[in-house]
Amino acid sequence: MNILLVLIPVTLLVIVVAVALFFWAVNHQQFDDLDSPAILPLLDDPPQEPTPKLPEETDPSTPDM
């Protein structure tokens, strides 16, 4: 019976934290777009343009061997 004196306040604390986290998420627009993140892995990557290779720069002060 004494355990109820501990479990009831702990449960109420967990509920208050869960409600506070829910309202924080709503206020920070976490639930605005639920469909786009689910399909992002299915989309093709945009084509990447090849980067031009630059010639290697040599230091004129070092002798060639």
PyMOL commands that set and color helices and strands:
alter all, ss='L'
color gray80, all
select helices_A, chain A and resi 2-27+36-42
alter helices_A, ss='H'
color red, helices_A
deselect
rebuild
show_as cartoon
